[in-house]
Amino acid sequence: MRYDPATLARRLVDLLSEKQASDIVLLDISPVATFADYFLIATGDSKRQIEAILAALEEELDREDLVPVGREGEPESGWVLLDLGDIVIHIFGPEERSYYDLEGLWHRARPVVRVQ
């Protein structure tokens, strides 16, 4: 079954918020990129929180019968990426989030949702 990327992305924003992720941003990158429609970016304050966020995401995707196209990084590194095709999810530690500055890099993308 095909999912609606916008609806799923907003549901995942809610899930990240429930798991106490901070500075959650959903960017519509479709006007400036061809490889995906959305970046979902969030911060976990510790390795343990990143693990919990990742576990919740994987559980939700499993419930939806969605298998990520790819996964990069580990909670220990301070960055994990889940590639769903239309949605690319980035979970960062605070220092890694600041260092990689995806919002700055993709400044031409349109912010859809921001949860502080």
C-alpha positions as CSV (number, residue, x, y, z in Angstrom):
1,M,0.0,0.0,0.0
2,R,1.3,3.4,-1.0
3,Y,1.5,6.0,1.7
4,D,1.0,9.8,1.5
5,P,4.4,11.3,2.3
6,A,2.9,14.5,3.8
7,T,0.6,12.7,6.1
8,L,3.2,10.2,7.2
9,A,5.8,13.0,7.8
10,R,3.4,14.9,10.0
11,R,2.6,11.8,12.0
12,L,6.3,11.2,12.5
13,V,6.7,14.7,13.7
14,D,4.0,13.9,16.4
15,L,5.8,10.7,17.3
16,L,9.2,12.5,17.7
17,S,7.5,15.1,19.9
18,E,5.9,12.3,22.0
19,K,9.4,10.9,22.5
20,Q,10.7,14.2,23.7
21,A,12.9,15.0,20.7
22,S,13.8,18.6,20.6
23,D,13.9,21.2,17.8
24,I,11.9,19.1,15.3
25,V,11.8,20.5,11.8
26,L,10.0,19.2,8.8
27,L,11.4,20.7,5.6
28,D,9.7,20.4,2.2
29,I,12.8,19.9,0.0
30,S,10.8,19.0,-3.2
31,P,11.3,22.4,-4.8
32,V,15.1,22.1,-4.4
33,A,15.9,18.4,-4.6
34,T,14.8,15.4,-6.7
35,F,15.7,12.6,-4.4
36,A,13.1,13.2,-1.7
37,D,10.1,15.4,-0.7
38,Y,10.8,15.9,3.0
39,F,13.6,16.1,5.5
40,L,12.6,15.4,9.0
41,I,15.2,16.7,11.4
42,A,15.3,16.3,15.2
43,T,17.6,16.3,18.2
44,G,18.0,13.7,20.9
45,D,19.8,15.0,24.0
46,S,21.7,11.8,24.6
47,K,22.7,8.5,23.1
48,R,19.9,6.8,25.1
49,Q,17.3,9.2,23.9
50,I,18.4,8.8,20.3
51,E,18.1,5.0,20.7
52,A,14.5,5.5,22.1
53,I,13.5,7.8,19.3
54,L,15.0,5.4,16.7
55,A,13.2,2.4,18.3
56,A,9.8,4.3,18.2
57,L,10.3,5.3,14.6
58,E,11.2,1.7,13.6
59,E,8.2,0.4,15.5
60,E,5.8,2.9,13.7
61,L,7.3,2.1,10.3
62,D,6.9,-1.6,11.0
63,R,3.3,-1.1,11.9
64,E,2.8,0.7,8.6
65,D,4.7,-2.1,6.7
66,L,7.3,0.4,5.6
67,V,10.9,-0.7,5.3
68,P,13.5,2.1,5.1
69,V,15.4,2.2,1.8
70,G,18.5,2.8,3.8
71,R,19.9,3.5,7.3
72,E,23.1,5.3,8.2
73,G,24.8,6.1,11.4
74,E,24.4,4.8,15.0
75,P,23.2,6.5,18.2
76,E,26.7,6.4,19.5
77,S,27.9,8.6,16.6
78,G,25.3,11.3,17.4
79,W,23.6,10.9,14.0
80,V,21.1,8.4,12.5
81,L,19.5,8.7,9.2
82,L,16.5,6.7,8.0
83,D,15.7,7.0,4.3
84,L,12.1,6.2,3.4
85,G,12.5,7.4,-0.2
86,D,10.1,10.4,0.0
87,I,11.1,11.2,3.6
88,V,14.6,11.3,5.0
89,I,14.7,11.4,8.7
90,H,17.8,12.7,10.5
91,I,18.2,12.3,14.3
92,F,21.1,14.2,15.7
93,G,22.8,14.7,19.0
94,P,23.0,18.5,19.9
95,E,26.7,19.0,18.8
96,E,26.2,17.0,15.6
97,R,23.1,19.0,14.7
98,S,24.9,22.2,15.1
99,Y,28.0,21.0,13.2
100,Y,26.1,19.7,10.2
101,D,23.5,22.5,10.1
102,L,21.1,20.9,7.6
103,E,18.7,23.8,7.9
104,G,21.4,26.2,6.8
105,L,22.6,23.9,4.1
106,W,19.0,23.5,2.8
107,H,17.9,27.1,3.5
108,R,16.0,27.2,0.2
109,A,13.7,24.4,1.4
110,R,10.3,25.4,2.9
111,P,9.8,24.7,6.6
112,V,6.4,23.0,7.0
113,V,6.5,22.3,10.8
114,R,8.8,23.4,13.6
115,V,8.4,22.1,17.1
116,Q,10.7,23.6,19.7
